[in-house]
Amino acid sequence: MDQTSGRLLITGATGGMGSACSLLAAERGHSLLLTDLDADKLRELQADCIERGVACDTWVTDVTDFASIDGLAECAGSLRIDGAIHTIGLSPQMADWRTIIEVDLVGNLTLVEAVRPAMNPGACSVCIASMSGHMVPANEQIDAVLADPLAADFGARLTALAADEASLEHSGLAYAYAKKALKNYVASHAFRWGAEDKRIVSISPGLIDTEQGQLESNAMDNFDEMQSLIALRRLGAAEDIANLCLYLVSEQASYITGCDILVDGGFIARMNEQQAAPAGNG
């Protein structure tokens, strides 16, 4: 698929990153299948995309409802998809720890895999992770359970894990470990996807100036300290994410798969540099 053709599926389409991806894709001439939970917002976004001269279908989807996901997969199969951008996700201020894992990891990846058969050869699936997934320490117990989020017994294993790992019940840590597991899933399943001539990639945004991002920054006691670590001295914009997503689903990125791309303005690089520096040299 080149940069001005093909049908894209965009999930979480009415959010800050999702709408930026949707509008940019429409401006570049892509037909669209947009999905989210809010039907009214979907209709508004659909109208904006159609105004840009492209065909645009919508489907209301609840990623915690597997029947709802099956309906989307059937719709996608009837249309055929040349690329998918998955921006679905709840941030720590939006839900409790378990709901975050059920939406950001389980529901998200259930949807990613459900629509895979509807994707044409050469298609790419882009999953939105987070730089927070690069910030949490390795935890053998947590990482092992979250590594298999589509297992039939995942819910029971998650409950048992939370009983042993009380830290997981903090929504911020649950979010970070879910995003870490998401990018790890991408890396470990790229070979399987490649057998079908399909790609899967993740993006880890940093501090992005969206409504959801502002909700999180307003709740942070250390936001100014975090912002000071950004090498580019500015917050990211939703368009920064959209531009990369549209590149990744294009044929220009046809040899990119199984990796995570940080879009954080250099935050993680600076954080790692400071952590590695001897005390007093930061």
C-alpha atoms as an extended CHARMM CRD file, in Angstrom:
* protein
*
       282  EXT
         1         1  MET       CA              0.0000000000        0.0000000000        0.0000000000  PROA      1               0.0000000000
         2         2  ASP       CA              1.3760000000        3.4200000000       -0.8980000000  PROA      2               0.0000000000
         3         3  GLN       CA              0.8470000000        6.5480000000        1.1880000000  PROA      3               0.0000000000
         4         4  THR       CA             -2.2890000000        7.6630000000       -0.6630000000  PROA      4               0.0000000000
         5         5  SER       CA             -4.3390000000        4.5090000000       -1.1460000000  PROA      5               0.0000000000
         6         6  GLY       CA             -5.8060000000        1.5220000000        0.6270000000  PROA      6               0.0000000000
         7         7  ARG       CA             -8.3520000000        1.1340000000        3.4020000000  PROA      7               0.0000000000
         8         8  LEU       CA             -7.2470000000        1.6940000000        6.9850000000  PROA      8               0.0000000000
         9         9  LEU       CA             -8.8860000000        0.4730000000       10.1570000000  PROA      9               0.0000000000
        10        10  ILE       CA             -8.4270000000        2.9330000000       13.0160000000  PROA      10              0.0000000000
        11        11  THR       CA             -9.5360000000        1.8610000000       16.4850000000  PROA      11              0.0000000000
        12        12  GLY       CA            -10.0670000000        4.3040000000       19.3150000000  PROA      12              0.0000000000
        13        13  ALA       CA            -10.7190000000        6.6490000000       16.4230000000  PROA      13              0.0000000000
        14        14  THR       CA            -12.3700000000        9.5060000000       18.3100000000  PROA      14              0.0000000000
        15        15  GLY       CA             -9.5630000000        9.9880000000       20.8490000000  PROA      15              0.0000000000
        16        16  GLY       CA             -6.7930000000       12.5330000000       20.4620000000  PROA      16              0.0000000000
        17        17  MET       CA             -4.3530000000       10.2750000000       18.6340000000  PROA      17              0.0000000000
        18        18  GLY       CA             -7.0950000000        8.3190000000       16.8790000000  PROA      18              0.0000000000
        19        19  SER       CA             -8.7740000000       11.3860000000       15.4270000000  PROA      19              0.0000000000
        20        20  ALA       CA             -5.4250000000       12.8240000000       14.3190000000  PROA      20              0.0000000000
        21        21  CYS       CA             -4.6800000000        9.5510000000       12.5130000000  PROA      21              0.0000000000
        22        22  SER       CA             -8.1630000000        9.4500000000       10.9860000000  PROA      22              0.0000000000
        23        23  LEU       CA             -8.0830000000       12.9950000000        9.6370000000  PROA      23              0.0000000000
        24        24  LEU       CA             -4.5380000000       12.6930000000        8.2930000000  PROA      24              0.0000000000
        25        25  ALA       CA             -5.4180000000        9.4030000000        6.5930000000  PROA      25              0.0000000000
        26        26  ALA       CA             -8.4840000000       11.0150000000        5.0160000000  PROA      26              0.0000000000
        27        27  GLU       CA             -6.4140000000       13.9560000000        3.7950000000  PROA      27              0.0000000000
        28        28  ARG       CA             -4.0620000000       11.4730000000        2.1300000000  PROA      28              0.0000000000
        29        29  GLY       CA             -6.9100000000        9.7190000000        0.3560000000  PROA      29              0.0000000000
        30        30  HSD       CA             -7.3390000000        6.5370000000        2.3850000000  PROA      30              0.0000000000
        31        31  SER       CA            -10.7090000000        4.8480000000        2.6600000000  PROA      31              0.0000000000
        32        32  LEU       CA            -11.4740000000        4.2990000000        6.3280000000  PROA      32              0.0000000000
        33        33  LEU       CA            -13.1360000000        1.9740000000        8.7900000000  PROA      33              0.0000000000
        34        34  LEU       CA            -13.3220000000        3.8370000000       12.0970000000  PROA      34              0.0000000000
        35        35  THR       CA            -14.3130000000        2.2610000000       15.3780000000  PROA      35              0.0000000000
        36        36  ASP       CA            -14.8090000000        3.4450000000       18.9390000000  PROA      36              0.0000000000
        37        37  LEU       CA            -17.3010000000        3.1680000000       21.7770000000  PROA      37              0.0000000000
        38        38  ASP       CA            -19.1100000000        6.5160000000       21.3300000000  PROA      38              0.0000000000
        39        39  ALA       CA            -21.5080000000        6.4050000000       18.3530000000  PROA      39              0.0000000000
        40        40  ASP       CA            -22.1600000000       10.1660000000       18.3380000000  PROA      40              0.0000000000
        41        41  LYS       CA            -18.4720000000       11.0580000000       18.2290000000  PROA      41              0.0000000000
        42        42  LEU       CA            -17.9390000000        8.4520000000       15.5240000000  PROA      42              0.0000000000
        43        43  ARG       CA            -20.6300000000       10.0690000000       13.3680000000  PROA      43              0.0000000000
        44        44  GLU       CA            -19.0210000000       13.4890000000       13.7800000000  PROA      44              0.0000000000
        45        45  LEU       CA            -15.5970000000       12.1510000000       12.8380000000  PROA      45              0.0000000000
        46        46  GLN       CA            -17.0510000000       10.2150000000        9.9250000000  PROA      46              0.0000000000
        47        47  ALA       CA            -18.5800000000       13.4290000000        8.5560000000  PROA      47              0.0000000000
        48        48  ASP       CA            -15.2360000000       15.2280000000        8.8710000000  PROA      48              0.0000000000
        49        49  CYS       CA            -13.4890000000       12.4420000000        6.9590000000  PROA      49              0.0000000000
        50        50  ILE       CA            -16.1270000000       12.2800000000        4.2300000000  PROA      50              0.0000000000
        51        51  GLU       CA            -15.7680000000       16.0540000000        3.7930000000  PROA      51              0.0000000000
        52        52  ARG       CA            -12.1700000000       15.3260000000        2.8510000000  PROA      52              0.0000000000
        53        53  GLY       CA            -13.3940000000       13.2110000000       -0.0490000000  PROA      53              0.0000000000
        54        54  VAL       CA            -12.9490000000        9.6190000000        1.1300000000  PROA      54              0.0000000000
        55        55  ALA       CA            -15.2170000000        6.6710000000        1.8240000000  PROA      55              0.0000000000
        56        56  CYS       CA            -15.6170000000        6.1820000000        5.5660000000  PROA      56              0.0000000000
        57        57  ASP       CA            -17.4210000000        3.3800000000        7.3940000000  PROA      57              0.0000000000
        58        58  THR       CA            -17.8620000000        3.1910000000       11.1580000000  PROA      58              0.0000000000
        59        59  TRP       CA            -18.4770000000        0.4500000000       13.6920000000  PROA      59              0.0000000000
        60        60  VAL       CA            -19.2150000000        0.8660000000       17.3980000000  PROA      60              0.0000000000
        61        61  THR       CA            -16.9860000000       -1.5250000000       19.3350000000  PROA      61              0.0000000000
        62        62  ASP       CA            -16.5650000000       -2.3410000000       23.0140000000  PROA      62              0.0000000000
        63        63  VAL       CA            -13.2510000000       -4.1680000000       23.4090000000  PROA      63              0.0000000000
        64        64  THR       CA            -14.3910000000       -5.7130000000       26.6960000000  PROA      64              0.0000000000
        65        65  ASP       CA            -17.1980000000       -7.4840000000       24.7830000000  PROA      65              0.0000000000
        66        66  PHE       CA            -15.8840000000      -10.2880000000       22.5890000000  PROA      66              0.0000000000
        67        67  ALA       CA            -19.1480000000      -10.4380000000       20.6060000000  PROA      67              0.0000000000
        68        68  SER       CA            -18.6680000000       -6.7670000000       19.7710000000  PROA      68              0.0000000000
        69        69  ILE       CA            -15.1370000000       -7.4840000000       18.5730000000  PROA      69              0.0000000000
        70        70  ASP       CA            -16.4230000000      -10.3600000000       16.4400000000  PROA      70              0.0000000000
        71        71  GLY       CA            -18.8690000000       -7.9680000000       14.7880000000  PROA      71              0.0000000000
        72        72  LEU       CA            -16.0750000000       -5.5710000000       13.8990000000  PROA      72              0.0000000000
        73        73  ALA       CA            -13.9620000000       -8.4250000000       12.5510000000  PROA      73              0.0000000000
        74        74  GLU       CA            -16.8260000000       -9.5090000000       10.2970000000  PROA      74              0.0000000000
        75        75  CYS       CA            -17.2630000000       -5.9450000000        9.0470000000  PROA      75              0.0000000000
        76        76  ALA       CA            -13.5230000000       -5.6140000000        8.3940000000  PROA      76              0.0000000000
        77        77  GLY       CA            -13.5380000000       -8.9320000000        6.5680000000  PROA      77              0.0000000000
        78        78  SER       CA            -16.2550000000       -7.7500000000        4.2080000000  PROA      78              0.0000000000
        79        79  LEU       CA            -14.3210000000       -4.5830000000        3.3910000000  PROA      79              0.0000000000
        80        80  ARG       CA            -10.7370000000       -5.9260000000        3.5290000000  PROA      80              0.0000000000
        81        81  ILE       CA             -8.0750000000       -3.8840000000        5.3000000000  PROA      81              0.0000000000
        82        82  ASP       CA             -4.7040000000       -2.6270000000        4.0520000000  PROA      82              0.0000000000
        83        83  GLY       CA             -3.4860000000       -1.3790000000        7.4180000000  PROA      83              0.0000000000
        84        84  ALA       CA             -4.6420000000       -0.9690000000       11.0160000000  PROA      84              0.0000000000
        85        85  ILE       CA             -3.8280000000        1.6620000000       13.6250000000  PROA      85              0.0000000000
        86        86  HSD       CA             -4.8700000000        0.6500000000       17.1330000000  PROA      86              0.0000000000
        87        87  THR       CA             -5.0700000000        3.6330000000       19.4930000000  PROA      87              0.0000000000
        88        88  ILE       CA             -7.5240000000        2.1010000000       21.9790000000  PROA      88              0.0000000000
        89        89  GLY       CA             -6.4810000000        2.6300000000       25.5700000000  PROA      89              0.0000000000
        90        90  LEU       CA             -7.3470000000        3.9560000000       29.0050000000  PROA      90              0.0000000000
        91        91  SER       CA             -4.8490000000        5.9940000000       30.9970000000  PROA      91              0.0000000000
        92        92  PRO       CA             -4.3110000000        5.6450000000       34.7680000000  PROA      92              0.0000000000
        93        93  GLN       CA             -6.7340000000        8.4380000000       35.7080000000  PROA      93              0.0000000000
        94        94  MET       CA             -9.5470000000        6.8950000000       33.6690000000  PROA      94              0.0000000000
        95        95  ALA       CA            -10.0420000000        3.5050000000       35.3280000000  PROA      95              0.0000000000
        96        96  ASP       CA             -8.9860000000        1.0610000000       38.0190000000  PROA      96              0.0000000000
        97        97  TRP       CA             -6.0130000000       -1.2320000000       37.5210000000  PROA      97              0.0000000000
        98        98  ARG       CA             -7.9380000000       -4.2710000000       36.3290000000  PROA      98              0.0000000000
        99        99  THR       CA            -10.0310000000       -2.3670000000       33.7860000000  PROA      99              0.0000000000
       100       100  ILE       CA             -6.8560000000       -0.8290000000       32.3900000000  PROA      100             0.0000000000
       101       101  ILE       CA             -5.3350000000       -4.2680000000       31.8220000000  PROA      101             0.0000000000
       102       102  GLU       CA             -8.5890000000       -5.6290000000       30.3910000000  PROA      102             0.0000000000
       103       103  VAL       CA             -8.8730000000       -2.7520000000       27.8930000000  PROA      103             0.0000000000
       104       104  ASP       CA             -5.2850000000       -1.7380000000       27.0900000000  PROA      104             0.0000000000
       105       105  LEU       CA             -3.9000000000       -5.2590000000       26.8700000000  PROA      105             0.0000000000
       106       106  VAL       CA             -6.5220000000       -8.0110000000       26.6690000000  PROA      106             0.0000000000
       107       107  GLY       CA             -9.2480000000       -6.2340000000       24.7120000000  PROA      107             0.0000000000
       108       108  ASN       CA             -6.7940000000       -4.4070000000       22.5020000000  PROA      108             0.0000000000
       109       109  LEU       CA             -4.8770000000       -7.5370000000       21.4880000000  PROA      109             0.0000000000
       110       110  THR       CA             -8.0560000000       -9.5860000000       21.1360000000  PROA      110             0.0000000000
       111       111  LEU       CA             -9.1770000000       -7.0190000000       18.5680000000  PROA      111             0.0000000000
       112       112  VAL       CA             -5.7490000000       -6.8840000000       16.8910000000  PROA      112             0.0000000000
       113       113  GLU       CA             -5.8180000000      -10.6330000000       16.3370000000  PROA      113             0.0000000000
       114       114  ALA       CA             -9.5270000000      -10.7770000000       15.4590000000  PROA      114             0.0000000000
       115       115  VAL       CA             -9.0910000000       -8.4440000000       12.4740000000  PROA      115             0.0000000000
       116       116  ARG       CA             -5.8080000000       -9.9910000000       11.2950000000  PROA      116             0.0000000000
       117       117  PRO       CA             -7.5800000000      -12.3670000000        8.8540000000  PROA      117             0.0000000000
       118       118  ALA       CA             -9.2770000000       -9.3230000000        7.2820000000  PROA      118             0.0000000000
       119       119  MET       CA             -5.9080000000       -7.7170000000        6.5110000000  PROA      119             0.0000000000
       120       120  ASN       CA             -4.5080000000       -8.0470000000        3.0130000000  PROA      120             0.0000000000
       121       121  PRO       CA             -0.9750000000       -9.3830000000        2.3980000000  PROA      121             0.0000000000
       122       122  GLY       CA              1.5500000000       -6.6240000000        3.0100000000  PROA      122             0.0000000000
       123       123  ALA       CA             -0.6630000000       -4.9470000000        5.6070000000  PROA      123             0.0000000000
       124       124  CYS       CA              0.6750000000       -3.6100000000        8.8950000000  PROA      124             0.0000000000
       125       125  SER       CA             -0.9050000000       -3.3540000000       12.3340000000  PROA      125             0.0000000000
       126       126  VAL       CA              0.3620000000       -0.4640000000       14.4830000000  PROA      126             0.0000000000
       127       127  CYS       CA             -0.2590000000       -0.7380000000       18.2310000000  PROA      127             0.0000000000
       128       128  ILE       CA              0.0300000000        2.2740000000       20.5310000000  PROA      128             0.0000000000
       129       129  ALA       CA              2.0310000000        1.4090000000       23.6520000000  PROA      129             0.0000000000
       130       130  SER       CA              3.6600000000        4.0390000000       25.8990000000  PROA      130             0.0000000000
       131       131  MET       CA              7.0650000000        5.1900000000       27.0570000000  PROA      131             0.0000000000
       132       132  SER       CA              5.9320000000        4.1230000000       30.5370000000  PROA      132             0.0000000000
       133       133  GLY       CA              6.4600000000        0.5550000000       29.3340000000  PROA      133             0.0000000000
       134       134  HSD       CA             10.1620000000        1.4230000000       29.0650000000  PROA      134             0.0000000000
       135       135  MET       CA             10.2620000000        2.8100000000       32.6030000000  PROA      135             0.0000000000
       136       136  VAL       CA              9.0160000000       -0.0410000000       34.8000000000  PROA      136             0.0000000000
       137       137  PRO       CA             11.5560000000       -2.5260000000       36.1510000000  PROA      137             0.0000000000
       138       138  ALA       CA             11.5270000000       -6.1690000000       35.1750000000  PROA      138             0.0000000000
       139       139  ASN       CA              9.2370000000       -8.2180000000       37.3910000000  PROA      139             0.0000000000
       140       140  GLU       CA              9.3810000000      -11.9140000000       36.6410000000  PROA      140             0.0000000000
       141       141  GLN       CA              5.9310000000      -12.7030000000       38.0330000000  PROA      141             0.0000000000
       142       142  ILE       CA              4.0880000000       -9.8160000000       36.4130000000  PROA      142             0.0000000000
       143       143  ASP       CA              5.8890000000      -10.1180000000       33.0880000000  PROA      143             0.0000000000
       144       144  ALA       CA              5.1970000000      -13.8630000000       32.8730000000  PROA      144             0.0000000000
       145       145  VAL       CA              1.4510000000      -13.5250000000       33.4350000000  PROA      145             0.0000000000
       146       146  LEU       CA              0.9960000000      -10.5000000000       31.1610000000  PROA      146             0.0000000000
       147       147  ALA       CA              3.0020000000      -12.1930000000       28.4020000000  PROA      147             0.0000000000
       148       148  ASP       CA             -0.0060000000      -14.3750000000       27.5370000000  PROA      148             0.0000000000
       149       149  PRO       CA             -3.0210000000      -12.0630000000       27.7950000000  PROA      149             0.0000000000
       150       150  LEU       CA             -5.1620000000      -14.0710000000       25.3640000000  PROA      150             0.0000000000
       151       151  ALA       CA             -4.9050000000      -17.3120000000       27.3600000000  PROA      151             0.0000000000
       152       152  ALA       CA             -8.2300000000      -18.7990000000       28.4620000000  PROA      152             0.0000000000
       153       153  ASP       CA             -7.1620000000      -18.7160000000       32.1180000000  PROA      153             0.0000000000
       154       154  PHE       CA             -5.6930000000      -15.2000000000       32.0150000000  PROA      154             0.0000000000
       155       155  GLY       CA             -8.3650000000      -13.7110000000       34.2830000000  PROA      155             0.0000000000
       156       156  ALA       CA             -7.7470000000      -16.2650000000       37.0160000000  PROA      156             0.0000000000
       157       157  ARG       CA             -3.9830000000      -15.8780000000       36.7120000000  PROA      157             0.0000000000
       158       158  LEU       CA             -4.3420000000      -12.0930000000       36.9220000000  PROA      158             0.0000000000
       159       159  THR       CA             -6.4030000000      -12.3610000000       40.1000000000  PROA      159             0.0000000000
       160       160  ALA       CA             -3.8120000000      -14.6540000000       41.6820000000  PROA      160             0.0000000000
       161       161  LEU       CA             -1.0140000000      -12.3420000000       40.5750000000  PROA      161             0.0000000000
       162       162  ALA       CA             -2.6560000000       -9.3040000000       42.1660000000  PROA      162             0.0000000000
       163       163  ALA       CA             -2.8980000000      -11.1860000000       45.4580000000  PROA      163             0.0000000000
       164       164  ASP       CA              0.8910000000      -11.6560000000       45.4210000000  PROA      164             0.0000000000
       165       165  GLU       CA              1.8630000000       -8.3600000000       43.7880000000  PROA      165             0.0000000000
       166       166  ALA       CA             -0.0360000000       -5.5760000000       45.5340000000  PROA      166             0.0000000000
       167       167  SER       CA              1.8300000000       -2.9690000000       43.4690000000  PROA      167             0.0000000000
       168       168  LEU       CA             -0.0810000000       -4.1040000000       40.3810000000  PROA      168             0.0000000000
       169       169  GLU       CA             -3.2680000000       -2.7210000000       41.9110000000  PROA      169             0.0000000000
       170       170  HSD       CA             -1.8910000000        0.7950000000       41.4450000000  PROA      170             0.0000000000
       171       171  SER       CA             -3.4530000000        2.0100000000       38.1850000000  PROA      171             0.0000000000
       172       172  GLY       CA             -0.2750000000        3.7710000000       37.0590000000  PROA      172             0.0000000000
       173       173  LEU       CA              1.8440000000        0.6400000000       37.4320000000  PROA      173             0.0000000000
       174       174  ALA       CA             -0.8450000000       -1.5470000000       35.8720000000  PROA      174             0.0000000000
       175       175  TYR       CA             -0.8720000000        0.8020000000       32.8780000000  PROA      175             0.0000000000
       176       176  ALA       CA              2.9100000000        0.7100000000       32.5400000000  PROA      176             0.0000000000
       177       177  TYR       CA              3.1230000000       -3.0810000000       32.7740000000  PROA      177             0.0000000000
       178       178  ALA       CA              0.2230000000       -3.4610000000       30.3200000000  PROA      178             0.0000000000
       179       179  LYS       CA              1.9890000000       -1.2350000000       27.8020000000  PROA      179             0.0000000000
       180       180  LYS       CA              5.2490000000       -3.1060000000       28.3430000000  PROA      180             0.0000000000
       181       181  ALA       CA              3.4140000000       -6.3740000000       27.7040000000  PROA      181             0.0000000000
       182       182  LEU       CA              1.8380000000       -4.9000000000       24.5670000000  PROA      182             0.0000000000
       183       183  LYS       CA              5.1710000000       -3.9970000000       22.9990000000  PROA      183             0.0000000000
       184       184  ASN       CA              6.6200000000       -7.3600000000       24.0420000000  PROA      184             0.0000000000
       185       185  TYR       CA              3.6700000000       -9.1270000000       22.3890000000  PROA      185             0.0000000000
       186       186  VAL       CA              4.3890000000       -7.2690000000       19.1590000000  PROA      186             0.0000000000
       187       187  ALA       CA              8.0230000000       -8.3820000000       19.2350000000  PROA      187             0.0000000000
       188       188  SER       CA              7.2340000000      -12.0110000000       20.0090000000  PROA      188             0.0000000000
       189       189  HSD       CA              4.4600000000      -12.4170000000       17.4250000000  PROA      189             0.0000000000
       190       190  ALA       CA              6.0170000000      -10.6270000000       14.4410000000  PROA      190             0.0000000000
       191       191  PHE       CA              7.4300000000      -13.8970000000       13.0800000000  PROA      191             0.0000000000
       192       192  ARG       CA              3.9800000000      -15.4910000000       13.0720000000  PROA      192             0.0000000000
       193       193  TRP       CA              2.5080000000      -12.4620000000       11.3440000000  PROA      193             0.0000000000
       194       194  GLY       CA              5.3320000000      -12.4870000000        8.8280000000  PROA      194             0.0000000000
       195       195  ALA       CA              4.3250000000      -15.9620000000        7.6570000000  PROA      195             0.0000000000
       196       196  GLU       CA              1.1860000000      -14.2820000000        6.2910000000  PROA      196             0.0000000000
       197       197  ASP       CA              3.1790000000      -11.3870000000        4.7770000000  PROA      197             0.0000000000
       198       198  LYS       CA              1.8150000000       -9.0570000000        7.4400000000  PROA      198             0.0000000000
       199       199  ARG       CA              3.6410000000       -6.7320000000        9.7920000000  PROA      199             0.0000000000
       200       200  ILE       CA              3.0380000000       -5.6900000000       13.3920000000  PROA      200             0.0000000000
       201       201  VAL       CA              4.7610000000       -2.7560000000       15.0970000000  PROA      201             0.0000000000
       202       202  SER       CA              4.2910000000       -0.7440000000       18.2800000000  PROA      202             0.0000000000
       203       203  ILE       CA              4.8090000000        2.9330000000       19.0230000000  PROA      203             0.0000000000
       204       204  SER       CA              5.5890000000        4.2350000000       22.5070000000  PROA      204             0.0000000000
       205       205  PRO       CA              4.5070000000        7.8730000000       22.7670000000  PROA      205             0.0000000000
       206       206  GLY       CA              5.9270000000       10.1070000000       25.4350000000  PROA      206             0.0000000000
       207       207  LEU       CA              4.2060000000       13.1540000000       26.9340000000  PROA      207             0.0000000000
       208       208  ILE       CA              1.6720000000       14.0310000000       24.2430000000  PROA      208             0.0000000000
       209       209  ASP       CA             -0.5740000000       17.1030000000       24.3700000000  PROA      209             0.0000000000
       210       210  THR       CA             -4.0010000000       15.4990000000       24.0300000000  PROA      210             0.0000000000
       211       211  GLU       CA             -7.0580000000       15.6480000000       26.2770000000  PROA      211             0.0000000000
       212       212  GLN       CA             -6.0930000000       12.2980000000       27.7810000000  PROA      212             0.0000000000
       213       213  GLY       CA             -2.4960000000       13.4410000000       28.1810000000  PROA      213             0.0000000000
       214       214  GLN       CA             -3.6330000000       16.5900000000       29.9700000000  PROA      214             0.0000000000
       215       215  LEU       CA             -5.7750000000       14.5220000000       32.3170000000  PROA      215             0.0000000000
       216       216  GLU       CA             -2.6640000000       12.5970000000       33.3450000000  PROA      216             0.0000000000
       217       217  SER       CA             -0.3410000000       15.6040000000       33.5600000000  PROA      217             0.0000000000
       218       218  ASN       CA             -2.7950000000       17.4480000000       35.8180000000  PROA      218             0.0000000000
       219       219  ALA       CA             -2.6210000000       14.5270000000       38.2550000000  PROA      219             0.0000000000
       220       220  MET       CA              1.1940000000       14.3620000000       38.3250000000  PROA      220             0.0000000000
       221       221  ASP       CA              3.0870000000       15.9120000000       41.2190000000  PROA      221             0.0000000000
       222       222  ASN       CA              6.3280000000       15.6590000000       39.2340000000  PROA      222             0.0000000000
       223       223  PHE       CA              5.1260000000       16.7990000000       35.8020000000  PROA      223             0.0000000000
       224       224  ASP       CA              7.5690000000       19.7320000000       35.5890000000  PROA      224             0.0000000000
       225       225  GLU       CA             10.4410000000       17.4100000000       36.5000000000  PROA      225             0.0000000000
       226       226  MET       CA              9.3650000000       14.9350000000       33.8370000000  PROA      226             0.0000000000
       227       227  GLN       CA              8.9710000000       17.6470000000       31.2250000000  PROA      227             0.0000000000
       228       228  SER       CA             12.5130000000       18.8420000000       31.9470000000  PROA      228             0.0000000000
       229       229  LEU       CA             13.8480000000       15.4970000000       30.6470000000  PROA      229             0.0000000000
       230       230  ILE       CA             12.4550000000       16.0290000000       27.1430000000  PROA      230             0.0000000000
       231       231  ALA       CA             15.4190000000       16.7000000000       24.8650000000  PROA      231             0.0000000000
       232       232  LEU       CA             13.3050000000       18.6610000000       22.3790000000  PROA      232             0.0000000000
       233       233  ARG       CA             11.9220000000       20.9420000000       25.1160000000  PROA      233             0.0000000000
       234       234  ARG       CA              8.2850000000       20.5340000000       24.1080000000  PROA      234             0.0000000000
       235       235  LEU       CA              5.3650000000       18.1970000000       24.5240000000  PROA      235             0.0000000000
       236       236  GLY       CA              4.5400000000       15.9460000000       21.6230000000  PROA      236             0.0000000000
       237       237  ALA       CA              1.4810000000       16.5400000000       19.4540000000  PROA      237             0.0000000000
       238       238  ALA       CA             -1.0520000000       13.9790000000       18.2970000000  PROA      238             0.0000000000
       239       239  GLU       CA              0.0930000000       14.7630000000       14.7640000000  PROA      239             0.0000000000
       240       240  ASP       CA              3.5950000000       13.5270000000       15.6430000000  PROA      240             0.0000000000
       241       241  ILE       CA              2.0660000000       10.1210000000       16.3170000000  PROA      241             0.0000000000
       242       242  ALA       CA             -0.2470000000       10.2370000000       13.2990000000  PROA      242             0.0000000000
       243       243  ASN       CA              2.5830000000       10.9930000000       10.8780000000  PROA      243             0.0000000000
       244       244  LEU       CA              4.5580000000        7.9780000000       12.0770000000  PROA      244             0.0000000000
       245       245  CYS       CA              1.5010000000        5.7080000000       12.0200000000  PROA      245             0.0000000000
       246       246  LEU       CA              0.7200000000        6.6280000000        8.4100000000  PROA      246             0.0000000000
       247       247  TYR       CA              4.3280000000        5.9800000000        7.4390000000  PROA      247             0.0000000000
       248       248  LEU       CA              4.4020000000        2.5880000000        9.1670000000  PROA      248             0.0000000000
       249       249  VAL       CA              1.3020000000        1.3000000000        7.3760000000  PROA      249             0.0000000000
       250       250  SER       CA              2.7040000000        2.3850000000        3.9970000000  PROA      250             0.0000000000
       251       251  GLU       CA              4.8390000000        0.3080000000        1.6400000000  PROA      251             0.0000000000
       252       252  GLN       CA              7.7400000000        2.6760000000        2.3920000000  PROA      252             0.0000000000
       253       253  ALA       CA              7.9810000000        0.8930000000        5.7620000000  PROA      253             0.0000000000
       254       254  SER       CA              7.6360000000       -2.6080000000        4.3100000000  PROA      254             0.0000000000
       255       255  TYR       CA             10.7450000000       -3.9710000000        6.0950000000  PROA      255             0.0000000000
       256       256  ILE       CA              9.8010000000       -2.6850000000        9.5490000000  PROA      256             0.0000000000
       257       257  THR       CA              8.1720000000       -5.1950000000       11.8910000000  PROA      257             0.0000000000
       258       258  GLY       CA              8.4470000000       -6.6370000000       15.3840000000  PROA      258             0.0000000000
       259       259  CYS       CA              9.8460000000       -3.4820000000       16.9580000000  PROA      259             0.0000000000
       260       260  ASP       CA              8.8220000000       -0.6220000000       19.2110000000  PROA      260             0.0000000000
       261       261  ILE       CA              9.4830000000        2.9780000000       18.2150000000  PROA      261             0.0000000000
       262       262  LEU       CA              9.8020000000        5.5940000000       20.9440000000  PROA      262             0.0000000000
       263       263  VAL       CA              8.2230000000        8.9480000000       20.0870000000  PROA      263             0.0000000000
       264       264  ASP       CA              9.0880000000       10.7660000000       23.2820000000  PROA      264             0.0000000000
       265       265  GLY       CA             11.2240000000       13.7400000000       22.2910000000  PROA      265             0.0000000000
       266       266  GLY       CA             14.2680000000       12.0350000000       23.7870000000  PROA      266             0.0000000000
       267       267  PHE       CA             12.7830000000       11.5440000000       27.2760000000  PROA      267             0.0000000000
       268       268  ILE       CA             13.8430000000        7.9250000000       27.7930000000  PROA      268             0.0000000000
       269       269  ALA       CA             17.3280000000        8.5880000000       26.4260000000  PROA      269             0.0000000000
       270       270  ARG       CA             17.8200000000       11.3940000000       28.9410000000  PROA      270             0.0000000000
       271       271  MET       CA             16.3190000000        9.3510000000       31.7800000000  PROA      271             0.0000000000
       272       272  ASN       CA             18.6620000000        6.4560000000       31.0420000000  PROA      272             0.0000000000
       273       273  GLU       CA             21.6210000000        8.8310000000       30.8360000000  PROA      273             0.0000000000
       274       274  GLN       CA             20.8300000000       10.3080000000       34.2310000000  PROA      274             0.0000000000
       275       275  GLN       CA             20.3300000000        6.9060000000       35.8350000000  PROA      275             0.0000000000
       276       276  ALA       CA             23.6690000000        5.6950000000       34.4800000000  PROA      276             0.0000000000
       277       277  ALA       CA             25.5840000000        8.7890000000       35.5700000000  PROA      277             0.0000000000
       278       278  PRO       CA             27.5600000000        8.7430000000       38.8390000000  PROA      278             0.0000000000
       279       279  ALA       CA             25.8600000000       10.6080000000       41.6740000000  PROA      279             0.0000000000
       280       280  GLY       CA             26.3340000000       14.3380000000       41.3110000000  PROA      280             0.0000000000
       281       281  ASN       CA             27.0270000000       14.2360000000       37.5690000000  PROA      281             0.0000000000
       282       282  GLY       CA             23.3870000000       14.3150000000       36.3110000000  PROA      282             0.0000000000
